[in-house]
Amino acid sequence: MSFSASIITLFPELFPGPLGTSVIGRGMADGLWSLSTTQLRDFATDRHRTVDDTPSGGGAGMVLKPDILARAIDAVSPEGDVRPRLLMSPRGVPLRQARVRELAAGPGAVIVCGRFEGIDQRVIEARGLEEVSIGDYVLAGGEVAAMVLLEAVVRLIPGVLGAAESHADESFENGLLEYPQFTRPQVFEGREIPAVLTSGDHGKVEKWRRAESETLTRTRRPDLLK
Ligand code: ADE
């Protein structure tokens, strides 16, 4: 069983994009995960292949029609498909590493990419869509957000990163931001590597890194310490 991602989008040509490169792309080539895209417009029924309509109650922008998205979801994810159904949206629950880990341990995800003022609320409820945001800013559509989510998830699938690599020290894994890293040369533009890191005293290195992590987290992300 490998992780299976199905994307519903008006812009399938954007995929795999960055997901086809580097360790993520190699993981796909190695069969550790797979990606399929579905053109939402293929589920429109009128001559102009319309997918949106004006908002009920008035206002700017257009709203994605529920019947068309429901047909696309049913085609991609028929009854019995146990994968979570995600909707990329700035209104969603903020994506965190904990949810990323859960997704990576699961069978995959069906991901709907929005590109409109909104999506009819009834299809969100009727198909059990979990709204996910990648941050407090508004993108032009959900495609890049879906790529961000998948890149975060796929790198945690066993075998995608080398067995030697551990996630234990990464930012967020222990509730803290990661400590600063250094490598040679010993002096760069007059700046030295902190002496403790070249002392050979592993206990001291551990303590220094922990303290740096805590200071960074306190100044940049006090919310993580609560
Ligand atoms: N679509 C538009 N903005 C988004 C965001 N911040 N997160 C997820 N999907 C989005």
Residues whose N, C-alpha, C, O or C-beta is under 5 A from the ligand:
A	BS01	ADE	M88 S89 P90 V132 S133 I134 G135 Y137 V138 L139 A140 G141 G142 A145
